[in-house]
Amino acid sequence: MQELNQSRWRDQLENDANAVVLDVRTNAEVAEGMIPNAQQIDIMNAANFMEKVKQLDTSKNYYIYCRSGGRSAQACMIMNSLGFKNTYNLIGGMMQWNGETV
């Protein structure tokens, strides 16, 4: 897992043809807005999270965010333990995101 600030996360994502953006927030949080083209997998629903993550391609690069960066860091660690090599946590999460299109 790499911890990236908003600027570095955005720059790296824009130049990564193998990127997947994951939003690990709850449905209520997602209803308030999300980063364009993100896939939601709610980490608070642990069983569903594990089921969905195990279906993902481990060769992709995963850019993961939540509200403030804590749950996404946890998601990165879980994914790394399942064999995912490239996970990137957005430090500060959506609280630091300024709403611009990625």
N, C-alpha and C positions, 0 to 999 in steps of 0.2 A: 504494500500500500504506500502510495505517496500522498502527502498532504500538500495541496496546492491552494494558493490564494486565488481570488476571483479572476484577476488578470491572467495569471499563468494558466489556470484551469481553462478559461475561455480560449486563449491563444493556442494551447495544445490541442484542445477539442476541435477547433476550426481547421487544424492541419492534420487531423487524424482520420484517414479513410476507413479505419477499422474500429471506429468509436461507437459505443452505445451509451446513452445517458439513462441512468436509473434514478428515479425519485422514490425514496423509501418512506415517505410520509404517509399519514392516514388519508382516507377519502375526504374527510372534512378539511384538512390542510390543503389538499390538492384542489378542492373546490374554490379556494381563494386564488388560485393561479399556479402555473408550473412553467418550467423552462420548456420552450418549444421542442417537440420531437422526443421528449422523455417518455420512458416506460415507467409505470408505477408498479412497485411491488412493496406493499406495506410491511415493514419489518416488525411492527407491533403485533401482527398476526403471524406468529413464529412458524407454525406448521405450514401455512400457505407460502410464507416467504421461502422456507427451505425447499418446498416442492417446486416452486417457480424458478428459483435460482439453479437448482439441479438440472433444469431443462435448458439453461443458457449455454451458449458456445464459449468454452473456456479460452479459446484462442482470440477472442475479441478484447478490446480495451474498454473498461467500464469506468465511466465518469459518474460518480455517485454523490447525491446530495440529499439533505433533509432540511429541517427548519434552521438548525443552528450548527450542524456539523458533528454532533455526537452520535446520533443513530447511523449516519452514513459512515462514520469511522468504524462503528461496530459491524456494519454490513460489509465493508471492505475486508475486515479481519475474518469474518465468517467465510466470505468468498475465497479469500486466499487459502484458508484451511481446506477448502473443497477443490483446490487445484487451479484457481484463477490466478494468472501471473501478473496481470496489469490492472490494478484498481487504483482509482484516483479520487480522493476525498476532497470536496469543496469546503475549505475552511470557512466557518461562519455560515455556511448553508444559505438558504433563501433570505435570511436576515441581512446578508451582505450583497445579495443579488439586486441589480438595479433595474431589472425588467427588460433589458435590451434583448433582442433576438440573438440567439447563439449562432 
